[in-house]
C-alpha cells in the first residue's frame, strides 16, 4: 500500500504549486499514473481525502489518468504494448530491445481552481 505515501507526496507537490501560483481554492487535481508504477488508481482516490484534510485541497476532486505501458522497438521503431502474450517482444520484428515511452509516469498534470 505504497499509494498512501505517493498520494501524500503528490498533495505536498500540489500545495507548493498552489502557493507558487497564488491559488487559494482548488476544485480539481488532475494526475497521471503509469502502469509500471504499480500504483492502483482506486487506492490513490481512496487516500486523497485523508491526505488533503485541513489543506486548501480539502473537498476538491481527484482525477486520475491511467497511462498504459508503451514501448518503442530499438530495432525497427515500432511502438507497441509489451505483454506476456507477445513475450514482451516487438510484434513487427520480434526484437526484445526496446525502451519505455509511456507508462512510468506519476505526475501532477493540472490544478483547477482560483
N, C-alpha and C positions, 0 to 999 in steps of 0.2 A: 504494500500500500504506500508506495512512494509518491502517489498522486498528491497526498496532503502537503508534503514538503515542496513539490513542484508548484502547486497552487499558491502556497504561501509566498514563494519567491516571485511568482507572477504578479500577485497582488502588490507586493513591495515595488516591483518594477513599474506597475501601473500608477501607483501612488506618487512615485518620483516623477513620472511623466506628467501627471496632473499638476504637480507643484511647479514643474518647469514651464508648463504651458498655461498656467493660471486657470485651470479647470476647477470649478467649485462644486459642480454636481455632475455625477456620472449616471447615464441611463443604461448604457450597454458597454460591455467589454468584449471585444472580438479577438479570439486567439486561434492559432493553427497548431495542430498536434500531428506529428508524423507517425506513421505506422510503426517504424522501427524503434521509436522511443519506448515502446512497451506501456505507455500511459493509456489508460482506459478513459475515454471522454466522459462516460457516465459518472465515474468516481470524481473526476475533476469538477463536474457540475454539482455533485453532492457536497463537496468540500467548500465550494465557493462561498455560500452564505456564512459559514463559520469563519472563514479567512477574512471576510470583508466586514465582519461585525465591528461596529464602533469606528468605521472609517467612512470617508466620503463615497466609497464604493458600495456601502451597505444599501441593499434594496435594488441594486442595479441587476440587469440581466446579463448572463454569460452566454455567449455564442461560441461554440467550438467547431472549427472546421477540421475535419479529419483528412489528412493527406496520405493517400496510399503510397507505398514504396514504388519508385520507378527507377530503373537502371538504364544506362546507356552503354551499349557494347563498345569496348575499346578497339575491337577489330573492324566492325563494319558500320558503327554509328547508329544502329537500330536502337530505339527506345522501347523498353518492354517492362512487364511486371514479373520479376523473378518469383518463382514458386517451386515447391517440391514437384509439381506436375511436370515442369519443364527442366527439372534438376538444376534450377537456377541458371540455366544456360540461355544464350540468345536464341530465340526461335528462328531467326533468319540464317545464322551461320554456325550455330551450336557452340560458339566460344563461351568460356566461363570468365573471361576477362571483361570486367565491367566496372563502372563507377555509379554510385547512387547520385541521382539528380533531384530526387524528391523523396520525402518520407522520413527525414531525420529532424524535421522542424519541431521546435517548441518556441513559439514567438508570439509577442503581442502585436496584433495587426492594426487594431483601431480602438480608440476610446471615443465613445459617442456621449456627448454631454454639453454642458455650458461652462 
